[in-house]
Amino acid sequence: MSSGFRLAAYSIVCLSIFALVSPGQSQTYEGRELVKAELVANTDAVVPGKPFTVGLRLRMAPGWHTYWRFPGDAGIPTELKWKLPQGWKAGEIQWPIPLKLSEPGDIQIYGYRDEVLLMQEITPPASISDSTVKMSADANWLVCEKICIPGSASLQLELPKATKSAPANVEIFARFRHLLPQNLPEPKMATANWTRTGSDLQLSVKSAVLANYPNVDFYPVPPGETVVGHPKLESRSANEVVFRAPLESASKDLSSIEGLVIFAQSPDDDNRAAWRIPASTIRSASSPPARGIVTFLLFGFLGGIILNLMPCVLPVISLKIFGFIQHAGQSRQKIFRSGIAFAGGIFAWFIGLALLLIALKAAGREITWGGFQFTNPYFVLALSVIVLVFALNLFGVFEISLPQSVARGLLASTGGQSDAASFFQGVFATVLATPCTAPFLGTALGFAFTQSPVIILSMFVAIAAGMSAPYLLLCAQPAWMRFLPKPGPWLVHVKQFMGFLLLATLLFLLYVLGAQRGLEGAIWASCFLLIVSIACWMKGAFITPTASPVASRTSLVLILVIVLASGVYFIGGKFQSTNNASADSRLRGDWQAFTPERLQTELEQDHLVFVDFTAAWCLTCKFNEANVLESSAVRNAFQSHAIVKLKADWTNGDPVITKLLQHFGRPGVPLYVLYPGKSQEPIVFPELLTKSMLLEKLETTSRTVASH
């Protein structure tokens, strides 16, 4: 029977309406009910000032699971946000002891199967005016089997006000209270001690109670910035167990973490018990070695210099060189100001990006280099519009001018380049640089993203300093500019040629949009770009210094109407309705789409597996694919050694791939990993591949596996 029918029957028996269980809501997928959610109370009435307990009850379909407060390698914990009347208070969620579940790809998670009750203590005020109390809450969860599907429900619970109450839903509350962890007993019964050796934490638990349980385990609850590997039982004696928890990324002064020590007769025993292990309040006074920080900051500086040579930045860098040519023969002060403005744009973007990433990390979000921008098709579309407008400006279709002639020509003009133009060129160059991972840069950012906000900010400042260093050096030594060609009428043709370089960048961005939203999405985006081109032409043709104010204002209004209307139709309607393109559509040759299940299946069969973590917008990835991975020598080596090739496509973002990137200490793509087998450690390659490096490693790994 449904919850509503049971409540009605209970009401008739009791001759009153007591809403002990909220009307449940179901999450369905392809006609199958995956999760049934409802609120249940442990009382039949609310007594003013007397706390009671309400639980979020989730019933999952067989084989599906939701997640604990610390989900493990993947997943999202269930959330419950209350909307209580004024003066009411809700306590913290009381999480029952979870199960440890192993998923394909060596992914370990902590969660619940079949059914779970997440309890919270609700405290009403001492005075309640209404005869019936209505409480509501928004529940959000992630339910997974072979795929993961987010679910949500807006739930309500009604209880009458009374002077006394009786217990309700006794069985389910008793069952899940039995699964709540207990505090660690007093020292004479049990002790827990943490020690740290290098990048490992060791927990020693001593108690005579543990001797009665054949199965013991440790479930970690690391702080937000700490990444913990899979804890293992290191040793066990009669009254002592020692666990080792590898720290994949953590501050150097971390000496303990919170967690649960689980003990039971069998791994999934319904009568399992747990002790809470609090994080020690004692912390090591040592800080990360200064030499290590300086080394990584140097890597960031070198990576910033190399960014100037990456293909995605070259069009804008060419424009800057063009600007230096224009300045040849001008005053040293003007040249220096232009260089400072360009560097200021680079620093402004990198510092802003660092602050945004710090805020996202503080909010518990996963942070990456460039991925959170270019995985968003609307960001790519906006960047496409900017690139097109700048290209049309270089072709002379129209001139960009700021009010009152504060700055003319955001990119360049024959009359000179303003400081504002140089600043926006610096910003533009760094925006285009974000999908690139230069040598040294991945290592530096992978280190920084696991550190404190100060180190993250320092790393981005170092990258900005490296990227701007060549221009600051050139503008500080204007005498070196005598080696550049002298300005003249030929610069007009050079300026137009720079426009074609920007159009090449636009073609790349349209390719990215097609990879993200398919051919249809790229077509609708192109339609909008056509309207933007017409608007730019109208601006150049009808809004001129010689045009009358009435004609200029009329043209401006018409331009705005055309652009806004086309934006609503093409972007808000057509483009938005397109679906994300399937990663399988971007597979070529004998590559297969990566999934943790497929990886695990291949490793179980003792196959060598090569995983290419890539994205359509990653030019470094494309360079490696064209020159190394798709070369005949490497393809033949993959085939002769019977290596399975999997492609992990991060074009539209993927939380599982993000988790694996962080597992290997990388801030983004590219990442190349060779799995020799399920019992051997994977081999990680650098961002820039060479054929000799890859062929040598494939040969030696294949021989090693064959000998085993």
Residue pairs with C-beta under 8 A, 6 or more apart in sequence:
1 9
2 24
3 21
3 22
3 23
3 24
3 38
4 23
6 21
7 18
7 19
7 20
7 21
10 18
10 20
11 17
11 18
16 160
17 160
18 44
18 45
18 159
18 160
18 168
19 157
19 158
19 159
20 40
20 41
20 44
20 159
20 168
20 169
21 38
21 39
21 40
21 41
21 157
21 169
22 38
22 39
22 40
22 155
22 156
22 157
22 158
23 38
23 155
23 156
24 36
24 37
24 38
24 155
25 36
25 37
25 38
25 153
25 154
25 155
26 33
26 35
26 36
26 37
27 33
27 34
27 35
27 36
27 37
27 143
27 149
27 151
27 152
27 153
28 34
29 149
32 61
33 61
34 60
34 61
34 64
34 143
34 149
34 151
35 58
35 59
35 60
35 61
35 64
35 66
35 141
35 143
35 151
36 58
36 59
37 56
37 57
37 58
37 139
37 141
37 151
37 153
37 155
38 56
38 57
38 155
39 54
39 55
39 56
39 57
39 135
39 137
39 155
39 156
39 157
40 54
40 55
40 57
40 117
40 169
40 172
40 173
41 52
41 53
41 54
41 55
41 157
41 159
41 168
41 169
42 52
42 53
42 54
42 55
42 167
42 168
42 169
42 170
42 173
43 52
43 53
43 159
43 165
43 166
43 167
43 168
44 159
44 165
44 166
44 167
44 168
45 159
45 160
45 161
45 162
45 164
45 165
45 166
46 52
46 124
46 128
46 133
46 159
46 160
46 161
46 162
46 165
47 124
47 161
47 162
47 163
47 164
47 165
48 124
48 125
48 126
48 127
48 128
48 161
49 123
49 124
49 125
49 126
50 124
50 165
51 121
51 122
51 123
51 124
52 121
52 122
52 124
52 165
53 119
53 120
53 121
53 122
53 173
54 119
54 120
54 122
54 135
54 157
55 117
55 118
55 119
55 120
55 172
55 173
55 176
56 78
56 80
56 117
56 118
56 120
56 137
56 139
56 155
57 115
57 116
57 117
57 172
58 66
58 78
58 112
58 115
58 116
58 117
58 118
58 141
59 114
59 115
60 66
60 112
60 113
60 114
60 115
60 116
60 143
62 114
63 113
63 145
64 113
64 143
64 144
64 145
65 99
65 101
65 109
65 111
65 112
65 113
65 143
65 144
65 145
66 78
66 111
66 112
66 116
66 141
66 142
66 143
66 144
67 75
67 76
67 77
67 78
67 109
67 110
67 111
67 112
67 141
67 142
68 77
68 95
68 98
68 110
68 111
68 112
68 219
69 77
69 93
69 95
69 221
70 77
70 110
70 219
70 220
70 221
70 222
71 77
71 109
71 110
71 111
72 100
72 107
72 108
72 109
72 110
72 111
73 103
73 107
73 108
73 109
73 659
73 663
74 103
74 107
74 109
74 148
74 655
74 656
74 659
75 109
75 111
75 142
75 144
75 148
76 141
76 142
76 150
78 118
78 139
78 140
78 141
78 142
79 139
79 140
79 141
80 93
80 118
80 120
80 137
80 138
80 139
81 137
81 138
81 139
81 140
82 90
82 120
82 135
82 136
82 137
83 135
83 136
83 137
83 138
84 90
84 122
84 135
85 133
85 134
85 135
86 125
87 124
87 125
88 122
88 123
88 124
88 125
88 135
89 122
89 123
90 120
90 121
90 122
90 123
91 120
91 121
91 122
91 123
92 120
93 118
93 119
93 120
94 118
94 119
94 120
94 121
94 180
95 118
95 180
95 181
96 112
96 116
96 117
96 118
96 176
96 179
96 180
97 179
97 180
97 181
97 260
97 262
97 272
97 273
97 274
98 110
98 111
98 112
98 219
99 110
99 111
99 112
99 113
99 268
100 108
100 109
100 110
100 217
100 219
100 267
101 108
101 109
101 110
101 111
101 113
102 108
103 109
103 596
103 597
103 600
104 595
104 596
104 597
104 598
104 599
104 600
104 601
105 595
105 596
105 597
105 599
105 600
105 660
106 600
107 596
107 656
107 659
108 230
110 219
111 144
116 176
117 172
117 173
117 175
117 176
119 173
119 176
119 177
119 180
122 135
124 133
128 161
130 161
131 160
131 161
132 158
132 159
132 160
132 161
133 158
133 159
133 160
133 161
134 156
134 157
134 158
135 156
135 157
135 158
135 159
136 154
136 155
136 156
136 157
137 154
137 155
137 157
138 152
138 153
138 154
138 155
139 152
139 153
139 154
139 155
140 150
140 151
140 152
141 150
141 151
141 152
142 148
142 149
142 150
142 151
143 149
143 150
143 151
146 597
178 271
179 270
179 272
181 260
181 273
181 274
181 275
181 276
182 273
182 274
182 275
182 276
183 275
183 276
184 190
184 192
184 275
184 276
184 277
184 278
185 207
185 209
185 275
189 207
189 208
189 209
190 205
190 206
190 207
190 209
190 275
191 205
191 206
191 207
192 203
192 204
192 205
192 206
192 261
192 275
192 277
193 203
193 204
194 201
194 202
194 203
194 255
194 256
194 280
195 201
195 202
195 204
195 255
196 202
196 254
196 255
196 284
199 246
199 247
199 248
199 250
200 244
200 245
200 246
200 247
201 244
201 245
201 246
201 247
201 254
201 255
201 256
201 257
202 234
202 242
202 243
202 244
202 245
203 218
203 242
203 243
203 245
203 256
203 259
203 261
203 277
204 240
204 241
204 242
205 240
205 241
205 242
205 243
205 261
205 275
205 277
206 239
206 240
207 239
208 239
209 263
210 216
210 239
210 240
210 241
210 263
211 238
211 239
213 263
213 264
213 265
214 265
214 266
215 262
215 263
215 264
215 265
215 266
215 267
215 269
216 233
216 236
216 241
216 261
216 262
216 263
217 231
217 233
217 243
217 261
217 262
217 263
217 267
218 231
218 233
218 243
218 245
218 259
218 260
218 261
218 262
218 277
219 231
219 259
219 260
219 262
219 274
220 228
220 231
220 245
220 257
220 258
220 259
221 257
221 258
221 259
221 260
222 228
222 250
222 257
222 258
223 254
223 257
223 279
224 361
224 364
225 249
225 250
225 251
225 361
225 450
226 247
226 249
226 250
226 251
226 254
226 257
227 247
227 248
227 249
227 250
227 450
227 662
227 663
228 245
228 246
228 247
228 248
228 250
228 257
229 245
229 246
229 247
229 248
230 246
231 243
231 244
231 245
231 259
232 243
232 244
233 241
233 242
233 243
234 242
234 243
234 244
235 241
235 242
236 242
241 261
243 261
245 257
247 254
248 663
248 665
249 449
249 450
249 662
249 665
250 450
251 288
251 451
251 452
252 284
252 286
252 287
252 288
252 289
253 283
253 284
253 285
253 286
253 287
254 283
255 280
255 282
255 283
255 284
256 279
256 280
256 282
257 279
258 276
258 277
258 278
258 279
259 276
259 277
260 274
260 275
260 276
260 277
261 274
261 275
261 277
262 272
262 273
262 274
263 272
263 273
263 274
264 271
264 272
264 273
265 271
288 451
293 455
296 443
296 444
296 447
296 448
296 459
297 444
297 458
297 459
297 462
298 462
299 440
299 441
299 443
299 444
300 440
300 441
300 444
300 445
300 448
300 459
300 460
300 462
300 463
300 466
301 462
301 463
301 465
301 466
301 469
302 439
302 440
302 466
303 438
303 439
303 440
303 441
303 442
303 444
303 463
303 466
304 438
304 441
304 462
304 463
304 464
304 465
304 466
304 467
304 468
304 469
305 466
305 467
305 469
305 470
306 438
306 439
306 440
306 441
306 466
307 313
307 433
307 436
307 438
307 441
307 463
307 466
307 467
308 317
308 467
308 470
309 438
310 433
310 436
310 438
310 619
310 620
311 436
311 619
311 623
312 432
312 433
312 435
312 436
312 505
312 508
312 619
313 429
313 432
313 433
313 436
314 501
315 432
315 498
315 501
315 502
315 504
315 505
316 425
316 428
316 429
316 432
317 429
318 498
318 501
319 411
319 412
319 425
319 498
320 342
320 422
320 425
320 429
320 471
321 484
322 412
322 491
322 494
322 495
322 498
323 338
323 412
323 417
323 421
323 422
323 425
324 335
324 474
324 475
324 481
324 484
325 484
325 485
325 487
325 491
325 494
326 412
326 416
326 417
326 487
326 491
327 334
327 335
327 338
327 417
327 481
328 481
328 482
328 484
328 485
328 486
328 487
329 486
329 487
330 416
332 478
335 475
335 478
335 481
336 475
336 476
336 478
337 419
338 417
338 419
338 422
338 475
339 422
339 471
339 472
339 474
339 475
339 476
340 472
340 475
341 419
341 420
341 422
341 423
341 426
342 422
342 423
342 425
342 426
342 468
342 471
343 426
343 464
343 468
343 471
343 472
344 423
344 426
345 422
345 423
345 424
345 425
345 426
345 427
345 428
345 429
345 430
346 426
346 427
346 429
346 430
346 464
346 467
346 468
347 426
347 461
347 464
347 465
347 468
348 423
348 426
348 427
349 426
349 427
349 430
349 431
349 464
350 430
350 460
350 461
350 463
350 464
350 467
351 457
351 460
351 461
351 464
353 430
353 434
353 460
354 456
354 457
354 459
354 460
354 461
355 457
357 367
357 449
357 456
358 453
358 456
358 457
360 367
360 372
361 367
361 449
361 453
361 456
362 453
366 655
366 658
366 659
366 662
367 449
367 667
368 449
368 658
368 661
368 667
368 668
369 434
369 437
369 441
369 442
369 445
369 667
369 668
370 434
370 435
370 436
370 437
370 668
371 615
371 650
371 653
371 658
371 668
371 669
372 653
373 379
373 434
373 435
374 380
374 434
374 435
374 512
374 615
374 617
375 615
375 650
375 651
375 652
375 653
376 653
377 513
377 516
377 517
377 521
377 652
380 509
380 512
380 513
380 516
380 617
381 513
381 525
381 528
381 571
381 575
383 431
383 432
383 509
384 506
384 509
384 510
384 513
384 525
384 529
385 528
385 529
385 532
386 428
387 502
387 505
387 506
387 509
388 502
388 503
388 506
388 529
388 532
388 533
389 400
389 532
389 536
390 410
390 411
390 428
390 502
391 499
391 500
391 502
391 503
391 506
392 398
392 499
392 533
392 536
392 537
393 399
393 400
393 409
393 410
393 411
393 499
393 536
394 411
394 412
394 495
394 496
394 498
394 499
394 502
395 496
395 499
396 496
396 540
397 533
397 536
397 537
397 540
398 536
398 537
398 539
398 540
398 541
399 408
399 409
399 413
399 540
400 408
400 409
400 410
400 411
401 407
401 408
401 409
402 408
402 420
406 418
406 420
407 418
407 419
407 420
407 421
408 415
408 418
408 421
409 415
409 417
409 418
409 421
410 420
410 421
410 424
410 425
411 417
411 421
411 425
411 498
412 421
412 495
412 498
414 491
414 492
414 495
426 468
429 467
430 464
430 467
432 505
433 467
435 615
435 617
435 618
435 619
436 618
436 619
436 620
437 618
437 620
437 667
437 668
437 669
437 670
437 687
438 620
438 687
439 686
439 687
439 688
441 463
441 687
442 666
442 667
442 668
442 687
444 459
444 462
444 463
445 459
445 667
445 668
446 665
446 666
446 667
447 459
447 665
448 455
448 456
448 458
448 459
448 460
449 456
449 662
449 667
450 665
474 480
474 481
506 529
508 619
510 522
510 525
510 526
511 522
511 616
512 616
512 617
512 651
513 521
513 522
513 525
514 521
514 522
514 581
515 581
515 586
515 616
515 617
515 651
516 580
516 581
516 616
516 651
516 652
517 525
517 575
517 578
517 579
517 580
517 581
518 578
518 579
518 581
518 585
520 578
521 575
521 578
521 581
524 570
524 571
524 574
524 575
524 578
525 570
525 571
525 575
527 566
527 570
527 574
528 566
528 567
528 570
528 571
528 575
531 562
531 563
531 566
531 570
532 563
534 562
535 559
535 562
535 563
538 555
538 558
538 559
538 562
539 555
539 559
542 551
542 552
542 555
543 552
543 555
543 556
544 552
547 555
580 652
581 651
581 652
583 593
583 647
583 649
583 651
584 593
586 616
586 647
586 649
586 651
587 593
587 647
588 630
589 630
589 635
590 638
590 639
590 645
591 612
591 645
591 646
591 647
592 598
592 644
592 645
592 646
592 647
593 646
593 647
593 649
594 611
594 646
594 647
594 648
594 649
594 657
596 656
598 646
599 609
599 611
599 646
599 675
602 609
602 644
602 646
602 675
603 609
603 675
603 677
603 678
604 678
606 677
606 678
606 705
607 642
607 643
607 644
608 641
608 642
608 643
608 644
608 674
608 675
608 676
608 677
608 701
608 702
608 705
609 643
609 644
609 645
609 646
609 674
609 675
610 638
610 643
610 644
610 645
610 646
610 672
610 673
610 674
610 675
611 646
611 647
611 648
611 671
611 672
611 673
611 674
611 675
612 621
612 625
612 629
612 645
612 646
612 647
612 648
612 670
612 672
613 648
613 650
613 657
613 660
613 661
613 666
613 669
613 670
613 671
613 672
613 673
614 621
614 625
614 647
614 648
614 649
614 650
614 669
614 670
615 621
615 649
615 650
615 651
615 669
616 649
616 651
617 651
618 650
618 668
618 669
618 670
620 669
620 670
620 687
620 688
621 669
621 670
623 688
624 670
624 672
624 688
624 689
627 689
627 691
628 634
628 689
628 690
628 691
628 694
629 635
629 689
629 694
631 691
633 691
633 695
634 691
634 694
634 695
637 643
637 694
637 695
637 698
637 699
638 645
638 698
641 698
641 699
641 702
643 674
643 698
643 702
648 654
648 657
648 660
649 657
650 657
650 658
650 661
650 668
650 669
661 667
661 668
661 669
661 671
664 671
664 673
664 684
670 687
671 684
671 687
672 684
672 685
672 689
673 682
673 683
673 684
673 685
674 682
674 683
674 685
674 697
674 698
674 701
675 682
675 683
676 682
676 683
676 701
676 704
676 705
677 705
677 708
680 705
683 697
683 701
685 693
685 694
685 697
686 693
